Amino acid sequence: METPNKDVAVQAPALQCCVTLETLHPGTATVKQTAVHRKVKLLLGRNEFRDIIVRVESPRQSLQYAVRGDIKLHKRFIKEGKATIHLRDQNVNLMISNAPPSQLLVFLRLLAGKRAAKEDSENGGIISARKRLLSTLPKTFDEISPFTLKEYANARGSSGLAPLKENNRVPGESPVSSKHKRGTKDGPSVKPKVSRVLTPLVLTQEQKRVLQAVQSGQNVFFTGSAGTGKSFLLRRIVSLLPPDVTFITASTGVAASQIGGTTLHAFAGIGSGKAPLEQCLQLASRKIVAQQWRKCCHLIVDEISMVDGQYFEKLEAVGRMIRGNDKPFGGIQLILCGDFLQLPPVTRPGEKQVFCFQTSAWDSSITLNLELTDVKRQNDQEFISILQEVRRGRCSEEMVKRLQQTERNNIERDGIKATRLCTHREDVNNINYQHLLRLSGVSQVFQAVDSDPSLSSTLDSLTPVPGRLELKTGTQVMLSKNLDVTRGLVNGARGVVTTFKNGGEGYPVVRFLCGTTTEIQHDKWTVRAGGGIFLTRRQLPLKLAWAFSIHKSQGMTLDCAEMSLSRVFEAGQAYVALSRAKNLQGLRVLDFNPSCVRAHPDVLKFYRNLARYRIPGNSF
């Protein structure tokens, strides 16, 4: 086995996946033979001649492929856990599927990097067939060594290996065709994005503990105040789970779109859950819905605080019955995320509010509750302290005075106005409509292109962009997708439309608060609707931003936010609104009154009981 260097950056993974082996006719792309291996390990190693070996290992057999000639990596669907390794000299395709996306990415980059480093090395020449035939060396397979920073630099310098930046492609992959490059007239911008490998984002000790619990198969609930990295950790967890048996859901369509999933209701297939259990079971027994339940091994639910407790109990019972398994949820691993001190379940007038943690289903299912406490969103310690107190339903006279002072903050800059956060949706619609109406100039209307126009209303709820977007020069807008994190073009970034391309009839040009001015083109959202149907919407990743609802702002970070909290009607609503801001300087609170700061007593009791699970030194 190769000895790791001290500047090791990343270790070769043993990739658990499905592999379809295609043998091609020489000189053509036609398939001669196909073999499917559903549950295998894919390993990287070296043989006795120091060739790089891709090994497909299953309980019944082990197949090895030497990477000596030209290879091509296809990774267009890497986020779905799919990729293809094309070994041209052997006329073989190794089609990988159902692989944890982040591990698949590491595997491919390591393969491409080692291949490039071998070609550049002095001893990297191909050993002749005669020497191989006459060799007396014993056959070996040694696990490949980690990819070192020095090795990466050497390979990159001589063989054109792409820099390891977030928006670069995997080294060795086929380049993007010219019609998909940014700025061409033939198609929209396509900028492949992959995670960092040699310089990964570091997890906190709390986040590592959650990740270890998930990887050990436990049913986990992790929580934390706004800005503690819950969404970041959730995406990391998703990238480590096999896509085919992992279902990513959230309590609302907006929250689901932010993590690339669907609503919990769409997955469950039992409607609102208000019907008797027998009727819910009948709904879940429909062929497509039942297939989802039986296929699911890992169920992720984001914003669990907004899921009604009685609905949660029915889900648990349905899971056991549909799957024919007496374990909680029929043996499905649960990964729940959210903050019960933020928005509670939506109930009708007169209905009792029941949280998930108050049910017997929670007690039988969740084996580990963990809270994140390290705040990442805000770097203003005074503001962090205020938010922590507001989250607990407390507001001292000093805090009231400080928040009231923000009413005088001038947070507009470069023509970009503050987004007004509202408690009611009708206020949002009215404010945005009135401001757009007051702008002079001709409107440009951008209509979404939906894969199924008859389900446009479903896409309205499952994607963060409208079916019809009307813009004018001077329109206040907000990005609804990460376009380029390094330039500050992230979900929630605020900007203003300055002009339109092609003489005023093309795409809008937006100046953002981060200092970047850029043309915004169409982007695509793919969501899973009820029954496992996939729907797509193509639209500009923009929405009007004079006003926004507090409910739909969950998970966002706003550059500048203004709010009136006089009509707050839910516990935790004031906290959600305040915590969208980065600091006190970017916040303006109108008519602040401490009576709007409330926390549910049952939730406070639940969080006090979590204290024993925290990292020592943290307190509630």
C-alpha positions as CSV (number, residue, x, y, z in Angstrom):
1,M,0.0,0.0,0.0
2,E,1.2,3.5,-0.8
3,T,2.4,5.6,2.1
4,P,0.4,8.8,2.5
5,N,2.3,12.0,2.4
6,K,2.1,14.5,5.3
7,D,0.4,17.0,3.0
8,V,-2.5,14.7,2.2
9,A,-5.7,16.4,1.2
10,V,-8.2,13.8,0.5
11,Q,-8.5,10.0,1.0
12,A,-9.7,7.6,-1.7
13,P,-13.2,6.5,-0.9
14,A,-14.6,3.0,-1.2
15,L,-17.6,4.0,-3.2
16,Q,-20.9,2.1,-2.5
17,C,-23.0,2.2,-5.6
18,C,-24.5,0.5,-8.6
19,V,-22.4,-0.1,-11.7
20,T,-23.6,-0.9,-15.2
21,L,-20.7,-2.3,-17.3
22,E,-21.1,-1.7,-21.0
23,T,-18.8,-3.4,-23.5
24,L,-18.6,-1.5,-26.8
25,H,-17.9,-2.7,-30.3
26,P,-14.4,-1.5,-31.3
27,G,-14.3,1.8,-33.1
28,T,-18.0,2.4,-32.5
29,A,-20.3,3.6,-29.7
30,T,-22.7,0.7,-30.1
31,V,-23.1,-1.5,-27.1
32,K,-22.0,-5.1,-27.4
33,Q,-22.8,-6.4,-23.9
34,T,-24.3,-5.0,-20.7
35,A,-24.0,-6.3,-17.1
36,V,-25.6,-4.6,-14.1
37,H,-24.1,-4.9,-10.6
38,R,-26.5,-3.4,-8.2
39,K,-24.7,-3.3,-4.8
40,V,-20.9,-3.1,-5.3
41,K,-17.9,-1.3,-4.0
42,L,-15.8,0.8,-6.4
43,L,-12.2,1.0,-5.4
44,L,-9.1,2.8,-6.7
45,G,-5.8,1.1,-6.4
46,R,-2.5,0.1,-8.1
47,N,-1.3,-3.2,-9.5
48,E,2.2,-4.6,-9.5
49,F,3.2,-2.4,-12.4
50,R,1.9,0.7,-10.6
51,D,-1.0,1.1,-13.1
52,I,-4.1,2.8,-11.7
53,I,-6.8,0.2,-11.3
54,V,-10.6,0.7,-11.0
55,R,-11.9,-2.3,-9.1
56,V,-15.6,-3.3,-9.1
57,E,-16.1,-5.5,-6.0
58,S,-19.2,-7.5,-5.2
59,P,-19.8,-10.5,-2.9
60,R,-19.7,-12.9,-5.9
61,Q,-16.9,-11.5,-8.0
62,S,-14.2,-8.8,-8.4
63,L,-13.5,-7.1,-11.8
64,Q,-10.5,-4.9,-12.4
65,Y,-9.9,-2.3,-15.1
66,A,-6.4,-0.8,-15.7
67,V,-6.5,3.0,-16.5
68,R,-3.6,3.1,-19.0
69,G,-5.0,4.7,-22.1
70,D,-7.2,7.7,-22.7
71,I,-10.2,8.0,-20.3
72,K,-13.2,10.3,-20.4
73,L,-15.3,11.3,-17.4
74,H,-19.0,12.2,-17.8
75,K,-20.3,13.9,-14.7
76,R,-23.3,15.9,-15.8
77,F,-25.6,14.1,-13.3
78,I,-23.1,13.9,-10.4
79,K,-25.6,15.7,-8.1
80,E,-27.9,12.7,-8.6
81,G,-25.1,10.2,-7.8
82,K,-24.5,9.3,-11.4
83,A,-21.3,9.4,-13.6
84,T,-19.6,7.4,-16.4
85,I,-16.0,6.4,-16.8
86,H,-15.2,5.7,-20.4
87,L,-12.1,3.6,-20.9
88,R,-11.5,4.1,-24.6
89,D,-8.6,1.7,-25.1
90,Q,-10.7,-1.1,-23.6
91,N,-14.0,-0.1,-25.2
92,V,-15.7,-0.1,-21.8
93,N,-18.1,2.2,-20.0
94,L,-18.4,2.0,-16.2
95,M,-21.8,3.7,-15.6
96,I,-22.1,4.6,-11.9
97,S,-25.4,5.3,-10.2
98,N,-26.9,5.6,-6.7
99,A,-23.6,6.8,-5.3
100,P,-23.4,9.4,-2.5
101,P,-22.7,12.6,-4.6
102,S,-19.9,14.0,-2.5
103,Q,-18.0,10.7,-2.4
104,L,-18.5,10.2,-6.1
105,L,-17.0,13.6,-6.7
106,V,-14.0,12.8,-4.6
107,F,-13.6,9.5,-6.4
108,L,-13.6,11.1,-9.8
109,R,-11.3,13.9,-8.9
110,L,-8.8,11.5,-7.4
111,L,-8.9,9.2,-10.5
112,A,-8.4,12.2,-12.8
113,G,-5.7,13.7,-10.7
114,K,-3.7,10.5,-10.2
115,R,-4.0,9.8,-13.9
116,A,-2.7,13.3,-14.8
117,A,0.1,13.0,-12.2
118,K,1.2,9.6,-13.6
119,E,1.4,11.0,-17.1
120,D,3.6,13.8,-15.9
121,S,5.9,11.8,-13.8
122,E,9.3,10.5,-15.0
123,N,8.3,6.9,-14.4
124,G,4.9,7.2,-15.8
125,G,5.6,5.6,-19.1
126,I,3.5,2.6,-20.3
127,I,5.2,-0.8,-19.7
128,S,5.3,-2.9,-22.9
129,A,3.0,-5.9,-23.3
130,R,6.1,-8.1,-23.6
131,K,7.5,-7.0,-20.2
132,R,4.2,-7.5,-18.6
133,L,3.9,-11.0,-20.0
134,L,7.4,-12.0,-18.9
135,S,7.1,-10.4,-15.5
136,T,7.6,-12.6,-12.4
137,L,6.1,-10.0,-10.0
138,P,3.2,-11.4,-7.9
139,K,-0.2,-9.9,-8.8
140,T,-1.2,-7.2,-6.3
141,F,-3.9,-4.6,-5.6
142,D,-2.8,-1.9,-3.3
143,E,-5.2,0.9,-2.2
144,I,-4.2,4.1,-3.9
145,S,-2.6,6.8,-1.8
146,P,-4.4,10.1,-1.0
147,F,-4.0,12.9,-3.5
148,T,-1.4,15.4,-2.1
149,L,-1.2,19.1,-2.7
150,K,2.2,18.8,-4.2
151,E,1.1,16.0,-6.5
152,Y,-1.9,18.1,-7.5
153,A,0.3,21.2,-8.3
154,N,2.7,19.1,-10.4
155,A,-0.2,17.5,-12.4
156,R,-2.0,20.8,-12.9
157,G,1.1,22.6,-14.0
158,S,2.0,20.2,-16.8
159,S,-1.2,18.6,-17.9
160,G,-3.8,21.4,-17.6
161,L,-5.6,20.1,-14.6
162,A,-8.3,22.6,-13.7
163,P,-7.9,24.6,-10.5
164,L,-9.9,23.3,-7.6
165,K,-12.5,26.1,-7.3
166,E,-16.2,25.7,-6.7
167,N,-17.2,26.6,-10.2
168,N,-14.6,24.4,-12.0
169,R,-15.3,21.1,-13.7
170,V,-13.8,17.8,-12.6
171,P,-10.3,17.4,-14.1
172,G,-10.3,15.2,-17.1
173,E,-14.0,15.5,-17.9
174,S,-15.2,16.5,-21.4
175,P,-15.5,20.2,-21.8
176,V,-18.9,22.0,-21.9
177,S,-20.0,22.4,-25.5
178,S,-19.8,25.9,-26.9
179,K,-23.5,26.4,-27.2
180,H,-23.9,26.1,-23.5
181,K,-21.1,28.6,-22.5
182,R,-22.0,31.9,-20.8
183,G,-22.8,34.7,-23.1
184,T,-23.5,32.8,-26.3
185,K,-26.7,33.4,-28.2
186,D,-27.5,29.7,-28.7
187,G,-28.3,28.9,-25.1
188,P,-28.4,29.9,-21.5
189,S,-25.4,30.1,-19.2
190,V,-24.2,26.8,-17.9
191,K,-21.5,27.0,-15.3
192,P,-20.8,23.5,-13.8
193,K,-20.4,23.7,-10.0
194,V,-18.7,21.1,-7.9
195,S,-17.7,21.1,-4.2
196,R,-14.2,21.8,-3.0
197,V,-12.2,18.6,-2.5
198,L,-8.7,19.6,-1.4
199,T,-10.0,22.5,0.6
200,P,-13.3,21.3,2.0
201,L,-15.5,23.5,4.3
202,V,-14.7,22.6,7.9
203,L,-17.5,21.3,10.1
204,T,-17.8,22.4,13.7
205,Q,-17.6,19.8,16.4
206,E,-21.4,20.0,16.8
207,Q,-22.0,19.4,13.1
208,K,-19.5,16.5,13.1
209,R,-21.4,14.9,15.9
210,V,-24.7,15.1,13.9
211,L,-23.0,13.7,10.8
212,Q,-21.5,10.8,12.7
213,A,-24.9,10.0,14.2
214,V,-26.5,10.0,10.7
215,Q,-23.8,7.8,9.3
216,S,-24.2,5.3,12.1
217,G,-27.9,4.9,11.1
218,Q,-29.5,6.7,14.0
219,N,-32.8,8.6,13.8
220,V,-31.7,12.1,14.4
221,F,-33.3,15.5,15.1
222,F,-30.9,18.4,14.9
223,T,-31.8,22.0,15.7
224,G,-30.3,25.4,16.4
225,S,-30.9,29.1,16.2
226,A,-31.0,30.9,12.8
227,G,-27.6,31.0,11.2
228,T,-26.0,28.0,12.9
229,G,-25.5,26.1,9.7
230,K,-28.5,23.8,9.7
231,S,-29.1,24.1,5.9
232,F,-25.4,23.7,5.2
233,L,-25.2,20.6,7.3
234,L,-28.3,19.2,5.7
235,R,-26.8,19.6,2.3
236,R,-23.7,17.8,3.5
237,I,-25.8,14.9,4.8
238,V,-27.7,14.7,1.5
239,S,-24.4,14.5,-0.4
240,L,-23.3,11.5,1.7
241,L,-26.5,9.4,1.2
242,P,-27.4,7.2,-1.8
243,P,-29.9,9.2,-3.9
244,D,-32.1,6.4,-5.1
245,V,-33.3,5.5,-1.6
246,T,-33.0,9.0,0.0
247,F,-36.1,11.2,0.0
248,I,-35.5,14.9,0.7
249,T,-38.6,16.7,1.9
250,A,-39.6,19.9,3.9
251,S,-42.8,21.1,5.5
252,T,-43.3,23.9,2.8
253,G,-42.6,24.2,-0.9
254,V,-40.2,27.1,-0.4
255,A,-38.1,25.2,2.1
256,A,-38.2,22.1,-0.1
257,S,-36.9,24.1,-3.1
258,Q,-33.9,25.4,-1.2
259,I,-32.7,21.8,-0.5
260,G,-33.6,20.3,-3.8
261,G,-36.5,18.3,-2.5
262,T,-40.3,18.1,-2.4
263,T,-42.9,18.7,0.3
264,L,-43.5,16.1,2.9
265,H,-47.1,16.0,1.9
266,A,-46.1,15.1,-1.7
267,F,-44.0,12.3,-0.5
268,A,-46.5,10.9,2.0
269,G,-49.4,10.9,-0.4
270,I,-52.1,11.1,2.4
271,G,-53.4,14.5,1.6
272,S,-53.8,16.9,4.6
273,G,-53.8,14.0,7.0
274,K,-57.0,15.2,8.6
275,A,-58.9,12.0,7.5
276,P,-59.1,8.9,9.7
277,L,-56.0,6.6,9.6
278,E,-57.9,4.0,7.6
279,Q,-58.5,6.5,4.8
280,C,-54.9,7.8,5.0
281,L,-53.7,4.2,4.6
282,Q,-55.9,3.8,1.5
283,L,-54.4,6.9,-0.1
284,A,-50.9,5.8,0.7
285,S,-51.6,2.3,-0.8
286,R,-51.9,3.7,-4.3
287,K,-49.2,2.0,-6.4
288,I,-46.8,5.0,-7.0
289,V,-47.1,6.3,-3.5
290,A,-46.6,2.9,-1.9
291,Q,-43.5,2.3,-4.1
292,Q,-42.0,5.5,-2.7
293,W,-42.7,4.4,0.9
294,R,-41.1,0.9,0.3
295,K,-38.2,2.3,-1.6
296,C,-37.3,4.9,1.0
297,C,-34.4,4.1,3.4
298,H,-33.6,7.6,4.5
299,L,-36.3,10.3,5.0
300,I,-35.1,13.9,5.4
301,V,-37.5,16.5,6.7
302,D,-36.5,20.1,6.9
303,E,-38.4,22.8,8.8
304,I,-40.0,20.1,11.0
305,S,-41.3,22.7,13.4
306,M,-44.1,23.5,10.9
307,V,-45.3,19.9,10.7
308,D,-48.4,19.2,12.7
309,G,-47.9,16.6,15.5
310,Q,-51.0,14.6,14.6
311,Y,-49.9,14.5,11.0
312,F,-46.5,13.2,12.1
313,E,-48.2,10.4,14.1
314,K,-50.3,9.3,11.1
315,L,-47.1,9.2,8.9
316,E,-45.4,6.9,11.4
317,A,-48.4,4.5,11.4
318,V,-48.7,4.6,7.6
319,G,-45.0,3.9,7.3
320,R,-45.3,0.7,9.5
321,M,-48.3,-0.6,7.7
322,I,-47.3,0.1,4.1
323,R,-43.8,-1.3,4.6
324,G,-45.0,-4.3,6.7
325,N,-42.4,-3.5,9.3
326,D,-43.2,-3.0,13.0
327,K,-40.2,-0.7,13.6
328,P,-41.0,3.1,13.9
329,F,-41.8,4.5,10.5
330,G,-41.4,0.9,9.1
331,G,-37.6,1.0,9.6
332,I,-36.9,4.2,7.7
333,Q,-34.1,6.3,9.0
334,L,-35.3,9.8,9.9
335,I,-33.2,12.9,9.6
336,L,-35.2,15.8,10.9
337,C,-34.0,19.4,11.0
338,G,-35.6,22.7,12.2
339,D,-36.1,25.0,15.1
340,F,-39.3,24.7,17.1
341,L,-38.6,28.2,18.5
342,Q,-39.2,29.6,15.0
343,L,-42.5,29.1,13.1
344,P,-45.0,26.6,14.6
345,P,-47.4,24.3,12.8
346,V,-50.2,26.1,10.9
347,T,-53.6,25.4,12.5
348,R,-57.1,26.5,11.8
349,P,-58.9,28.7,14.4
350,G,-59.9,26.7,17.4
351,E,-57.6,23.8,16.6
352,K,-55.1,22.7,19.2
353,Q,-51.5,23.2,18.3
354,V,-49.5,20.0,18.7
355,F,-45.8,19.9,18.0
356,C,-44.1,16.8,16.7
357,F,-42.0,16.3,19.8
358,Q,-45.2,16.1,21.9
359,T,-46.2,12.8,20.2
360,S,-45.6,9.2,21.0
361,A,-44.3,8.7,17.4
362,W,-41.5,11.2,18.2
363,D,-40.6,9.3,21.4
364,S,-40.5,5.9,19.6
365,S,-38.7,7.2,16.5
366,I,-36.1,9.8,17.4
367,T,-33.0,8.3,19.2
368,L,-30.9,11.4,19.3
369,N,-31.7,15.2,19.7
370,L,-28.8,17.6,19.1
371,E,-28.6,21.4,19.0
372,L,-26.1,23.5,17.1
373,T,-25.1,26.7,18.9
374,D,-22.2,28.2,16.9
375,V,-23.8,31.1,14.9
376,K,-22.3,31.6,11.4
377,R,-24.8,34.1,9.8
378,Q,-24.2,37.0,12.1
379,N,-20.7,38.3,13.1
380,D,-22.1,41.1,15.3
381,Q,-21.9,39.8,18.9
382,E,-24.3,42.4,20.2
383,F,-26.9,41.4,17.6
384,I,-26.3,37.6,18.2
385,S,-27.0,38.2,21.9
386,I,-30.2,40.1,21.2
387,L,-31.4,37.3,18.8
388,Q,-30.7,34.6,21.3
389,E,-32.8,36.4,23.9
390,V,-35.6,37.1,21.4
391,R,-35.6,33.4,20.4
392,R,-36.3,32.5,24.0
393,G,-39.1,35.0,24.2
394,R,-37.2,37.5,26.3
395,C,-36.6,41.2,25.6
396,S,-35.0,43.5,28.2
397,E,-35.4,47.3,28.3
398,E,-31.9,47.7,26.9
399,M,-32.7,45.4,24.0
400,V,-36.0,47.2,23.3
401,K,-34.1,50.5,23.2
402,R,-31.4,49.1,20.9
403,L,-34.0,47.6,18.4
404,Q,-36.0,50.8,18.4
405,Q,-32.9,52.8,17.5
406,T,-32.6,50.8,14.2
407,E,-35.7,52.7,13.0
408,R,-33.3,55.6,12.1
409,N,-30.9,53.4,10.2
410,N,-30.3,54.4,6.6
411,I,-29.8,51.0,4.9
412,E,-30.4,52.0,1.3
413,R,-27.4,52.1,-1.0
414,D,-26.8,52.5,-4.7
415,G,-30.5,52.7,-5.4
416,I,-31.1,49.4,-3.6
417,K,-33.9,49.7,-1.0
418,A,-34.5,47.6,2.0
419,T,-36.8,44.6,1.7
420,R,-39.9,45.0,3.9
421,L,-40.7,41.7,5.8
422,C,-44.4,41.4,6.4
423,T,-46.5,39.0,8.6
424,H,-49.3,38.7,6.0
425,R,-49.1,37.6,2.3
426,E,-51.7,40.1,1.1
427,D,-49.5,43.0,2.4
428,V,-46.6,41.6,0.4
429,N,-48.5,41.4,-2.8
430,N,-50.0,44.9,-2.4
431,I,-46.6,46.6,-1.6
432,N,-44.8,44.9,-4.5
433,Y,-47.7,45.7,-7.0
434,Q,-47.9,49.4,-5.9
435,H,-44.2,50.0,-6.2
436,L,-43.9,48.4,-9.6
437,L,-46.9,50.4,-10.8
438,R,-45.2,53.7,-9.8
439,L,-42.1,53.0,-11.9
440,S,-42.0,54.7,-15.2
441,G,-40.9,52.9,-18.4
442,V,-42.1,49.8,-20.3
443,S,-42.6,46.5,-18.5
444,Q,-40.7,43.4,-19.6
445,V,-42.7,40.2,-18.8
446,F,-40.8,36.9,-18.4
447,Q,-43.0,33.8,-18.6
448,A,-41.8,30.6,-17.1
449,V,-41.5,27.6,-19.3
450,D,-42.9,24.6,-17.4
451,S,-42.5,20.9,-18.3
452,D,-46.3,20.4,-17.7
453,P,-48.3,23.7,-18.0
454,S,-51.3,21.9,-16.4
455,L,-49.3,21.6,-13.2
456,S,-48.0,25.2,-13.1
457,S,-49.8,25.9,-9.8
458,T,-47.9,23.0,-8.3
459,L,-44.6,24.5,-9.5
460,D,-45.7,27.9,-8.0
461,S,-45.7,26.3,-4.6
462,L,-42.6,24.1,-5.1
463,T,-40.2,26.6,-6.7
464,P,-39.1,30.0,-5.4
465,V,-39.8,31.8,-8.7
466,P,-43.2,32.9,-10.1
467,G,-44.7,31.7,-13.4
468,R,-45.0,35.3,-14.5
469,L,-42.4,37.9,-13.7
470,E,-42.9,41.5,-14.6
471,L,-39.9,43.8,-14.4
472,K,-39.0,47.5,-15.2
473,T,-35.9,49.5,-14.9
474,G,-35.6,50.4,-11.2
475,T,-37.4,47.2,-10.0
476,Q,-36.1,46.0,-6.6
477,V,-35.3,42.3,-7.0
478,M,-33.8,39.4,-5.0
479,L,-31.9,36.4,-6.2
480,S,-33.6,33.1,-5.6
481,K,-30.7,30.9,-6.4
482,N,-26.9,30.7,-5.8
483,L,-25.3,31.7,-9.1
484,D,-21.7,32.5,-8.0
485,V,-20.9,32.4,-4.3
486,T,-17.4,33.9,-4.8
487,R,-19.0,37.1,-6.3
488,G,-21.7,37.4,-3.7
489,L,-24.5,36.2,-6.1
490,V,-26.3,34.0,-3.5
491,N,-29.8,33.2,-2.7
492,G,-31.3,36.3,-1.0
493,A,-28.8,38.8,-2.5
494,R,-30.5,42.1,-3.1
495,G,-30.3,44.2,-6.2
496,V,-32.0,46.6,-8.6
497,V,-32.7,46.3,-12.4
498,T,-30.6,48.9,-14.2
499,T,-31.4,48.1,-17.8
500,F,-32.3,45.4,-20.3
501,K,-30.1,43.9,-23.0
502,N,-30.8,44.1,-26.7
503,G,-32.2,47.6,-26.8
504,G,-34.4,47.1,-23.8
505,E,-36.1,43.8,-24.9
506,G,-33.6,41.2,-23.6
507,Y,-32.5,39.9,-20.2
508,P,-32.3,42.3,-17.3
509,V,-29.0,43.7,-16.0
510,V,-29.0,43.8,-12.2
511,R,-26.7,45.8,-9.9
512,F,-26.4,44.0,-6.6
513,L,-25.6,45.3,-3.1
514,C,-22.4,43.2,-3.1
515,G,-21.0,45.4,-5.8
516,T,-21.5,43.0,-8.8
517,T,-23.5,44.1,-11.9
518,T,-24.5,41.2,-14.2
519,E,-27.0,40.0,-16.7
520,I,-29.5,37.5,-15.3
521,Q,-30.5,34.7,-17.6
522,H,-32.9,31.8,-17.3
523,D,-32.2,29.0,-14.9
524,K,-33.9,25.7,-14.2
525,W,-35.5,24.1,-11.2
526,T,-36.3,20.4,-11.1
527,V,-38.7,19.2,-8.4
528,R,-40.4,16.0,-7.5
529,A,-44.2,16.3,-7.2
530,G,-46.7,13.8,-5.8
531,G,-46.4,10.3,-7.0
532,G,-42.7,10.6,-7.8
533,I,-43.3,12.8,-10.9
534,F,-40.4,15.2,-11.8
535,L,-41.4,18.7,-13.0
536,T,-39.1,21.4,-14.3
537,R,-39.5,25.2,-14.5
538,R,-37.3,27.6,-16.5
539,Q,-37.4,31.1,-15.3
540,L,-35.2,34.0,-14.3
541,P,-33.9,33.4,-10.7
542,L,-35.4,36.7,-9.5
543,K,-38.4,37.8,-7.5
544,L,-39.8,41.2,-6.6
545,A,-38.2,42.4,-3.3
546,W,-39.9,45.6,-2.1
547,A,-41.7,43.2,0.3
548,F,-41.4,39.6,1.3
549,S,-43.4,37.4,3.8
550,I,-41.7,36.3,7.0
551,H,-42.8,32.7,6.4
552,K,-41.1,32.6,3.0
553,S,-37.9,34.3,4.3
554,Q,-37.0,31.2,6.4
555,G,-33.4,30.1,5.6
556,M,-32.6,33.4,3.8
557,T,-29.9,35.9,4.7
558,L,-30.9,39.5,3.6
559,D,-28.4,42.3,3.0
560,C,-30.8,44.9,4.1
561,A,-34.2,44.3,5.8
562,E,-37.0,46.5,7.1
563,M,-39.9,45.2,9.1
564,S,-43.0,46.1,11.0
565,L,-43.8,43.6,13.8
566,S,-47.0,45.2,15.1
567,R,-49.1,42.5,13.4
568,V,-47.1,39.5,14.6
569,F,-49.6,36.6,15.3
570,E,-47.4,33.6,16.1
571,A,-44.8,32.7,18.7
572,G,-41.3,32.9,17.1
573,Q,-42.4,35.1,14.1
574,A,-40.6,38.2,15.4
575,Y,-37.4,36.1,15.9
576,V,-37.6,34.7,12.3
577,A,-37.9,38.2,10.9
578,L,-35.1,39.7,12.9
579,S,-32.7,36.8,12.3
580,R,-32.8,37.3,8.5
581,A,-30.5,40.3,8.9
582,K,-26.7,40.0,9.0
583,N,-26.2,42.8,11.6
584,L,-27.9,45.7,13.3
585,Q,-26.5,48.1,10.7
586,G,-28.5,46.3,7.9
587,L,-31.7,46.2,9.9
588,R,-34.6,48.7,10.3
589,V,-37.4,47.8,12.7
590,L,-40.5,50.1,12.6
591,D,-42.7,50.6,15.6
592,F,-41.0,47.9,17.7
593,N,-42.9,46.7,20.8
594,P,-41.7,44.0,23.2
595,S,-45.1,42.4,23.2
596,C,-44.4,40.9,19.7
597,V,-41.6,38.8,21.3
598,R,-43.0,35.4,22.3
599,A,-41.9,31.8,22.7
600,H,-44.2,28.9,23.3
601,P,-43.8,27.5,26.8
602,D,-43.9,23.9,25.7
603,V,-41.1,24.5,23.3
604,L,-39.0,26.3,25.9
605,K,-39.4,23.2,28.1
606,F,-38.4,20.9,25.3
607,Y,-35.2,22.9,24.6
608,R,-34.3,23.0,28.3
609,N,-34.3,19.2,28.2
610,L,-31.9,19.2,25.3
611,A,-29.2,20.8,27.4
612,R,-27.7,17.5,28.4
613,Y,-26.9,16.7,24.7
614,R,-25.0,19.8,24.0
615,I,-21.2,20.3,23.8
616,P,-20.0,21.2,27.4
617,G,-20.0,24.9,28.0
618,N,-23.2,25.8,26.1
619,S,-26.3,26.6,28.0
620,F,-29.9,27.6,27.3
